[in-house]
């Protein structure tokens, strides 16, 4: 069997900088026609000069591929002038609660301090992407944060809000309660639960934030993806760390999926007899939600097995060495 | 401040064999006057010859210390003759559901198959120790198994049953519902939750089975320990693995606490103003529950800081390199 995907998009991607970026950026640009680029570098991408320079670095590393990096600013209190100057160059602004995940130390401490900028974003039509976790108990962090989404969605009814990398059935349910709420979901959260991380041996390569949750959560996410819920887009949150930072005492959070996402999704959707929904999930929904116009690119996938490489550069991907039923032609 | 503990006991201990045993056994015999020795070796300790030879190996490694290894057999279908021959040499029999933890592949598959032996144990007065987990979702395994405890406790009302290394508030509550149910709890489950394993960085040295649970579970365990619940004993489940099997991709389950347990407990009980309950928790309860008579040994602890060593042999202990407020004099 063969399917053709038109202009697949990854609406949540980490590319890092320097050598790591050179390793991983082409792995995305070969398969996707665009991706939302996360701004949590050190220091964060929170001004236009840095953003434009970062965009150039990405374009240089992906030269030759039809690929558009959709840039984002790291949320802080921005002035109207700053936002207006940035608008032609950005797709969204990403909000991190302070200290919640990798390189988020400079994030938002008090929601009240963020409201003036949110109000400007609402007026100017700039989408707000949110890493929605509290600093509570690890299994409860997303669920506890949902009230914050409700507050923002109510207070700024015209602000387009995206709940990033949702992991719970509760978040899926919230999508239908507020018109201005949308979500991304990763490839791995459609597949794994906490059992895969810590149920047998401890598996650092499946350790990520938000942590994979319960079977009923995974099932709710999967159902939303397989039915191409119109407010949900694929956003891999593919996050490369050097091998020594994963296989060590105190390993960093992040699953690297960029180069295997499309075969992984084809495999998953085929198994559930939902291949007809894949185009919407990996592209059409995102086009509509974010209003982006990436370069056209047709990716062909076939149900021929691929073996996932042990490493890409120094980065170990999800399920390294294992087989997938589908591959990119 | 100074306290004296009389004949501390560790009612759940892994000593392994060979070189590892030589490294870790003295670390227990220096502090404890006795310990229940787990039988999940490869192959398991499931006959008297092997058990007596294993006991000799432990005595040789702990020579010079007043220390009694309380031996256990690995549960299988035993005949009356086998049990009667073993009785003078064993304190209990340990049941593992098949495949649930390290070296448990030969464990019990169907509870019904175990009932004839349980009936003999009830008649002969041999305590049954149980690793009580199902093969369900990692956070639910102990809670799901509680119905099995209820079945056994009801069917064999005179069989002394010990729920090993309990980790949930539900298990604590069950203690009070059946006269013949008892429990051990580890040092680390009184202190950590899943947050410590996977809430920040992934910490393989705090990864164990059963996995550490939610804050309300930890609080229920701690409360039971601090009040020296009469049916609860300390059982460290201290489980040494070589460093390379912990700090790797796919790390083994087990926390190594043997050499730091007494200072850790003194520190914990002092912080909660419950030092007067420590003697019962680390010794008196176990004497009464198991009917054992270990050699007398007085351990003195003082509120002088100790730094936990980075390693004991090739084994990294819990909280390596960190400080405790109390130490063994």
Interface residues (C-beta under 8 A of the other chain):
Chain A: X137 X138 X139 X193 X194 X195 X197 X198 X199 X201 X202 X203 X204 X205 X207 X211 X214 X215 X246 X247 X248 X249 X250 X251 X252 X253 X316
Chain B: X137 X138 X139 X193 X194 X195 X197 X198 X199 X201 X202 X203 X204 X205 X207 X211 X214 X215 X246 X247 X248 X249 X250 X251 X252 X253 X316
